[in-house]
Amino acid sequence: MAEQELQIEDSAKKGKLIIIVAAVIVIASGIGGYLWLSGSSDSSATQQLADAKGTSRPTTSTRGGKAGTALYVAMPRPFVFNVPGTGRDRLVQIKVQLMVRGSDNEETAKSHIPLIEGTLLHVFSASNADDLVTEAGKIALREKALGEVQQVLKNIVGVEVVEQVLFTGFVMQ
C-alpha cells in the first residue's frame, strides 16, 4: 500500500513538472516572437498594413538630414498686452511654448529667444479683442505668429526652426 502511494506521488510530480516545462516553453517562445517581430520598425509588413488602412507612418521634420524628436521651448515669461475692442480695450496674457524638432533646433530657438519674443509681441499686440474672443480668432493668431516666427528665424538662421507655436495659457480681461 505504501508502494502504491509512492507511485501516485511520483506521477503527480511528473505531471506538475511537465506543466511547468510547457509553460516555460510557451512564455519563452512568446517573448522570442515578440522581439523578432518588433525588431525592425521599417518592415515591409508594417508599410503594407499602413497602406491597406490608408494611413502612413508619421513623418518628422529634418535639419541637416537628421530627423529629430519633438522638443518644447517655453518662453521665459508670459506675454501681457492691451488690445482694442468695440466696447473697451482688453488686457491679454498669453503663455507660449514653441515646438521644435531635434536638439539643434532647440538650441537655436533658445539662443534667439529675445528675437522670438519681440516678433510674438508685435503679432499679438496687432490683434483685435473681438477676434480673440472666438476660437477661430485664437487659431488665426497662433498661425500668424507661427508664420512670422518662422520667417524671422529663416532670415537669420536659414531654416525654419519652429514647427508650432502653442498657447499654454490664454487669459483676456
Backbone bond lengths (Angstrom), bond angles and torsions (degrees), N, CA, C in turn:
res aa  C-N    CA-C-N  psi(-1)  N-CA   C-N-CA  omega(-1)  CA-C   N-CA-C  phi
1 M - - - 1.433 - - 1.531 110.86 -
2 A 1.305 117.22 -39.93 1.455 121.11 177.57 1.522 110.18 -64.65
3 E 1.350 115.12 -33.02 1.455 119.57 179.09 1.519 110.32 -67.98
4 Q 1.321 118.41 -35.63 1.461 123.06 179.60 1.526 110.31 -67.89
5 E 1.339 117.75 -40.90 1.476 120.92 177.76 1.527 110.70 -64.59
6 L 1.346 117.67 -37.31 1.446 122.33 179.84 1.529 110.31 -65.58
7 Q 1.315 117.99 -38.08 1.456 121.56 178.67 1.529 110.87 -67.91
8 I 1.321 116.81 -37.84 1.466 120.56 178.67 1.522 109.98 -65.56
9 E 1.350 118.40 -42.42 1.459 121.68 179.24 1.522 110.75 -65.20
10 D 1.365 117.49 -40.56 1.458 120.48 178.94 1.527 111.10 -63.68
11 S 1.321 117.39 -41.97 1.469 119.81 179.88 1.529 110.81 -68.99
12 A 1.320 118.08 -33.48 1.463 121.11 176.89 1.529 110.39 -67.61
13 K 1.330 116.77 -40.18 1.464 120.96 178.20 1.527 110.19 -64.87
14 K 1.339 117.44 -40.54 1.467 121.25 179.00 1.527 110.36 -64.57
15 G 1.314 117.01 -40.13 1.465 121.43 178.70 1.522 111.38 -62.81
16 K 1.335 116.77 -43.17 1.462 121.02 178.51 1.520 110.78 -65.63
17 L 1.347 116.02 -40.38 1.452 120.47 179.89 1.528 111.00 -63.95
18 I 1.322 117.20 -41.00 1.461 120.98 178.12 1.526 110.80 -63.67
19 I 1.325 117.52 -41.52 1.470 121.42 179.20 1.529 110.64 -64.45
20 I 1.329 117.54 -41.57 1.470 121.20 -179.92 1.520 110.34 -65.68
21 V 1.335 117.21 -45.12 1.462 120.62 179.54 1.528 110.36 -62.45
22 A 1.318 118.29 -41.90 1.455 121.83 178.94 1.526 110.95 -63.30
23 A 1.328 117.12 -41.38 1.465 121.14 179.16 1.529 110.73 -63.97
24 V 1.324 117.30 -41.70 1.461 120.93 179.40 1.528 110.04 -63.83
25 I 1.330 117.14 -41.88 1.464 120.84 179.33 1.534 110.61 -63.88
26 V 1.318 117.48 -43.49 1.467 121.34 179.69 1.526 110.23 -63.11
27 I 1.316 117.96 -44.63 1.465 121.41 -179.25 1.525 110.46 -65.62
28 A 1.329 117.10 -44.50 1.466 120.59 -179.28 1.527 111.11 -63.83
29 S 1.333 117.18 -41.40 1.461 118.90 179.25 1.528 110.97 -69.00
30 G 1.313 117.81 -34.09 1.473 120.80 176.43 1.515 111.58 -64.39
31 I 1.330 117.07 -44.67 1.464 120.89 178.71 1.522 109.83 -65.53
32 G 1.313 117.03 -43.71 1.463 120.53 178.82 1.515 111.97 -61.63
33 G 1.314 117.01 -42.53 1.459 120.79 178.09 1.511 112.11 -64.12
34 Y 1.320 116.73 -41.26 1.469 120.48 178.82 1.526 110.26 -62.30
35 L 1.330 116.64 -47.86 1.462 120.01 -179.55 1.523 111.43 -64.17
36 W 1.307 117.80 -37.12 1.451 121.23 -179.41 1.526 110.59 -67.82
37 L 1.331 116.67 -43.28 1.462 120.10 -178.64 1.522 112.82 -73.85
38 S 1.309 118.02 -32.13 1.459 119.98 -177.50 1.518 112.07 -94.08
39 G 1.294 118.29 5.18 1.463 121.68 -176.94 1.509 113.84 -66.57
40 S 1.316 120.01 -33.49 1.461 122.70 -176.43 1.522 109.13 -120.67
41 S 1.334 116.23 120.17 1.466 119.50 179.73 1.520 111.81 -82.54
42 D 1.339 119.14 -14.70 1.452 122.20 -179.73 1.524 111.90 -104.23
43 S 1.312 116.81 33.97 1.457 118.98 -178.64 1.517 110.58 -70.89
44 S 1.326 115.81 151.93 1.460 119.46 -179.61 1.521 111.12 -69.81
45 A 1.343 117.23 -27.87 1.462 119.79 178.30 1.527 110.56 -64.72
46 T 1.325 117.23 -39.29 1.460 120.76 178.44 1.522 110.23 -64.55
47 Q 1.333 117.01 -41.94 1.455 120.65 179.40 1.519 111.12 -66.68
48 Q 1.342 117.02 -40.42 1.452 120.20 178.94 1.522 111.04 -63.90
49 L 1.329 117.13 -40.17 1.457 121.16 178.28 1.523 110.34 -64.31
50 A 1.333 117.03 -42.48 1.467 120.52 178.65 1.521 110.81 -64.72
51 D 1.339 117.32 -39.85 1.466 120.18 178.51 1.520 111.25 -65.68
52 A 1.336 116.99 -38.36 1.462 120.87 -179.81 1.526 111.03 -65.70
53 K 1.336 116.72 -34.74 1.463 120.62 179.97 1.520 111.78 -81.65
54 G 1.331 116.42 -12.24 1.464 119.28 -178.66 1.509 112.24 84.10
55 T 1.325 117.17 17.27 1.454 121.04 178.40 1.511 108.66 -116.66
56 S 1.282 115.55 165.45 1.457 120.18 175.75 1.513 108.60 -130.96
57 R 1.310 114.44 163.00 1.456 118.80 178.76 1.514 109.28 -68.83
58 P 1.334 117.74 147.81 1.459 119.59 -179.05 1.522 110.88 -64.81
59 T 1.307 115.24 142.36 1.451 119.96 177.59 1.510 108.75 -101.00
60 T 1.307 115.05 156.65 1.450 119.73 178.32 1.506 108.92 -122.12
61 S 1.301 116.14 150.60 1.452 120.43 176.13 1.516 108.49 -70.65
62 T 1.303 115.42 151.91 1.456 118.77 -179.14 1.508 109.95 -125.52
63 R 1.298 114.08 154.26 1.454 121.07 173.49 1.509 105.43 -142.62
64 G 1.300 116.80 117.76 1.450 120.50 -177.67 1.519 111.52 72.33
65 G 1.335 118.22 23.22 1.446 121.72 177.37 1.509 114.44 83.49
66 K 1.315 119.06 -0.04 1.459 121.24 -178.54 1.524 109.81 -110.84
67 A 1.330 116.37 131.26 1.460 120.56 176.96 1.516 108.44 -76.51
68 G 1.310 116.23 145.96 1.447 119.32 -179.12 1.509 111.56 -125.14
69 T 1.297 115.46 160.37 1.455 120.16 176.90 1.522 109.02 -86.45
70 A 1.310 115.56 157.72 1.463 120.68 -179.44 1.531 109.12 -72.25
71 L 1.314 115.76 126.63 1.455 122.81 176.82 1.525 107.65 -127.38
72 Y 1.335 116.24 152.89 1.459 120.77 -175.82 1.517 109.71 -119.92
73 V 1.316 114.87 129.03 1.459 122.12 178.97 1.521 106.74 -110.58
74 A 1.313 116.17 115.18 1.469 120.75 -179.71 1.522 109.96 -85.61
75 M 1.306 115.24 136.46 1.453 119.49 172.52 1.525 107.39 -69.97
76 P 1.324 117.55 137.58 1.469 120.19 -171.23 1.529 115.34 -62.46
77 R 1.321 117.36 -29.11 1.479 119.81 179.50 1.522 109.11 -139.23
78 P 1.317 116.22 154.09 1.472 118.55 177.53 1.527 110.35 -70.65
79 F 1.321 114.85 154.39 1.457 121.26 177.45 1.524 107.98 -88.61
80 V 1.333 116.33 125.32 1.462 121.92 178.82 1.527 106.85 -122.53
81 F 1.355 115.81 125.18 1.452 119.98 -175.58 1.525 109.73 -156.37
82 N 1.329 115.42 161.31 1.459 122.92 176.58 1.521 109.41 -98.41
83 V 1.329 115.60 142.05 1.469 120.45 173.86 1.526 108.30 -131.55
84 P 1.331 116.46 143.09 1.466 119.27 179.33 1.523 111.04 -76.99
85 G 1.320 115.78 148.10 1.460 122.88 175.54 1.506 109.62 -135.29
86 T 1.339 117.07 171.55 1.462 119.74 -178.62 1.519 111.77 -67.47
87 G 1.328 117.74 -43.08 1.461 120.66 -179.70 1.517 112.02 -82.82
88 R 1.316 116.42 -45.37 1.460 120.98 -177.99 1.519 109.23 -162.79
89 D 1.311 115.59 166.54 1.456 120.31 175.69 1.524 109.43 -74.54
90 R 1.293 115.84 150.05 1.464 121.31 -178.46 1.521 109.76 -121.63
91 L 1.329 114.98 151.33 1.457 122.43 174.36 1.525 107.25 -101.80
92 V 1.325 116.18 129.65 1.463 121.47 -176.63 1.519 109.07 -122.81
93 Q 1.330 115.04 140.30 1.462 121.67 173.94 1.531 107.58 -126.93
94 I 1.330 116.37 124.85 1.468 121.51 179.70 1.522 108.96 -126.97
95 K 1.327 115.72 128.27 1.469 121.44 172.02 1.527 107.01 -98.63
96 V 1.321 116.07 133.14 1.458 121.25 -171.84 1.534 111.08 -126.58
97 Q 1.338 114.35 141.57 1.456 121.82 167.94 1.517 107.50 -128.85
98 L 1.322 116.08 147.52 1.453 122.10 179.46 1.519 108.93 -108.10
99 M 1.321 116.87 132.39 1.459 119.78 174.78 1.518 108.21 -95.49
100 V 1.332 115.91 125.91 1.454 122.90 178.53 1.524 108.03 -126.44
101 R 1.312 116.49 164.31 1.472 121.92 177.59 1.516 109.03 -113.18
102 G 1.333 116.33 120.35 1.457 121.91 174.77 1.516 112.78 88.49
103 S 1.327 114.00 155.92 1.467 119.63 -177.43 1.526 112.04 -71.39
104 D 1.333 118.08 -26.75 1.469 119.39 176.77 1.521 110.80 -63.80
105 N 1.325 116.59 -46.64 1.462 120.32 178.05 1.523 111.28 -66.06
106 E 1.329 117.25 -34.73 1.463 120.06 177.70 1.525 110.32 -62.05
107 E 1.314 116.88 -46.73 1.465 120.54 179.97 1.529 111.14 -65.49
108 T 1.319 117.17 -38.57 1.465 120.72 177.75 1.521 110.46 -62.91
109 A 1.330 116.89 -45.69 1.470 120.36 179.24 1.525 110.87 -62.66
110 K 1.320 117.11 -42.82 1.471 120.31 179.91 1.523 111.56 -63.72
111 S 1.325 116.89 -36.26 1.464 118.81 -178.44 1.527 112.17 -74.77
112 H 1.333 117.25 -17.40 1.471 120.73 -179.85 1.530 112.82 -112.51
113 I 1.321 117.91 25.46 1.468 121.44 -178.98 1.532 112.71 -57.49
114 P 1.334 120.63 -42.90 1.477 117.65 178.59 1.526 113.03 -60.03
115 L 1.327 117.61 -39.19 1.460 121.67 177.80 1.531 110.75 -65.89
116 I 1.318 116.24 -42.32 1.470 120.93 179.52 1.525 110.12 -65.70
117 E 1.330 117.02 -43.61 1.477 120.23 178.37 1.522 111.32 -60.26
118 G 1.303 116.76 -44.60 1.463 119.91 179.53 1.519 112.06 -62.53
119 T 1.318 116.24 -41.65 1.465 120.66 178.77 1.519 111.09 -64.57
120 L 1.333 116.60 -46.00 1.467 120.25 179.86 1.524 111.60 -63.61
121 L 1.322 117.21 -42.59 1.465 119.80 179.56 1.524 110.86 -63.40
122 H 1.321 117.22 -38.03 1.466 121.08 177.21 1.536 110.67 -62.48
123 V 1.323 116.80 -45.41 1.468 120.78 -179.94 1.528 110.63 -66.75
124 F 1.339 116.22 -45.58 1.468 119.92 -177.07 1.524 112.05 -64.03
125 S 1.319 117.36 -43.21 1.462 119.85 -175.74 1.526 112.04 -72.64
126 A 1.321 119.00 -14.95 1.464 121.77 177.41 1.521 111.91 -85.61
127 S 1.330 117.95 -0.34 1.464 121.18 -177.48 1.526 110.73 -83.30
128 N 1.325 115.13 175.73 1.452 122.99 -177.10 1.533 108.66 -120.59
129 A 1.330 117.58 138.73 1.466 121.43 -178.15 1.524 111.83 -61.61
130 D 1.331 117.69 -35.13 1.461 120.46 -179.75 1.530 111.58 -64.83
131 D 1.332 116.73 -33.43 1.461 120.31 177.42 1.531 111.36 -74.67
132 L 1.321 116.93 -37.44 1.464 120.85 -175.57 1.526 113.44 -73.04
133 V 1.323 116.78 -12.62 1.465 119.97 177.44 1.523 110.33 -70.57
134 T 1.314 117.29 -31.25 1.466 121.34 -176.56 1.528 111.03 -91.69
135 E 1.327 115.76 155.57 1.469 121.45 177.05 1.522 110.46 -65.68
136 A 1.326 116.89 -38.70 1.465 121.05 178.41 1.529 110.98 -62.54
137 G 1.312 116.76 -36.67 1.459 120.78 177.91 1.519 112.14 -66.67
138 K 1.325 116.45 -39.08 1.472 120.53 177.52 1.528 110.59 -66.32
139 I 1.322 116.61 -41.21 1.468 120.52 178.92 1.526 110.32 -64.47
140 A 1.336 116.54 -42.66 1.463 120.55 178.75 1.529 110.85 -62.83
141 L 1.322 116.91 -40.44 1.463 121.04 178.21 1.528 110.41 -63.99
142 R 1.322 117.09 -43.24 1.468 121.62 179.71 1.531 110.90 -62.98
143 E 1.338 116.92 -42.19 1.464 120.71 179.38 1.535 111.62 -67.95
144 K 1.327 116.54 -39.28 1.464 119.73 177.58 1.524 110.40 -65.72
145 A 1.330 116.55 -40.59 1.466 120.75 177.96 1.531 110.66 -62.42
146 L 1.333 116.58 -41.61 1.467 120.30 178.25 1.526 110.92 -61.67
147 G 1.315 116.00 -46.97 1.463 119.67 -179.96 1.521 112.75 -59.76
148 E 1.321 116.46 -43.46 1.469 120.65 -179.30 1.527 111.42 -67.18
149 V 1.335 117.32 -43.20 1.471 120.93 179.91 1.529 110.02 -64.94
150 Q 1.329 117.10 -42.85 1.462 119.78 178.38 1.521 110.99 -61.94
151 Q 1.335 117.19 -41.98 1.459 120.97 -178.66 1.522 111.45 -65.61
152 V 1.329 117.29 -44.44 1.465 120.93 -179.10 1.525 110.66 -64.09
153 L 1.338 116.84 -44.71 1.457 119.82 -179.65 1.530 111.74 -69.71
154 K 1.318 117.10 -33.29 1.468 120.06 178.00 1.525 110.20 -66.16
155 N 1.328 117.37 -35.94 1.463 121.03 176.89 1.529 111.77 -65.95
156 I 1.324 116.51 -34.40 1.468 120.99 -177.41 1.522 111.73 -86.52
157 V 1.340 117.04 -51.08 1.460 122.95 -171.40 1.530 111.87 -94.54
158 G 1.317 117.61 -32.98 1.454 121.08 -179.04 1.518 114.60 102.67
159 V 1.334 117.97 -6.16 1.471 121.84 178.14 1.522 109.07 -137.12
160 E 1.340 115.36 161.36 1.461 120.02 175.27 1.527 107.79 -82.20
161 V 1.297 116.82 107.37 1.457 122.90 -175.17 1.521 110.70 -81.58
162 V 1.317 117.55 -41.37 1.462 123.12 -173.04 1.523 109.38 -94.96
163 E 1.341 115.82 131.44 1.461 120.32 178.38 1.526 111.86 -95.36
164 Q 1.338 117.14 -35.47 1.469 120.82 179.09 1.512 110.07 -146.79
165 V 1.322 115.40 147.58 1.463 123.01 168.95 1.516 105.53 -105.65
166 L 1.331 116.89 123.19 1.459 121.90 -176.66 1.516 110.27 -115.23
167 F 1.323 116.46 133.50 1.465 121.08 174.28 1.523 107.14 -91.39
168 T 1.323 117.00 112.27 1.465 120.02 178.37 1.521 111.85 -95.89
169 G 1.309 116.65 -7.13 1.457 121.74 175.00 1.516 108.42 -157.83
170 F 1.336 116.86 135.99 1.469 120.93 -178.21 1.524 107.56 -144.94
171 V 1.338 116.25 112.53 1.461 121.22 179.43 1.525 107.87 -128.84
172 M 1.344 116.02 132.30 1.453 120.83 177.05 1.525 108.20 -131.04
173 Q 1.341 116.19 128.14 1.460 121.17 -179.50 1.510 110.65 -119.82
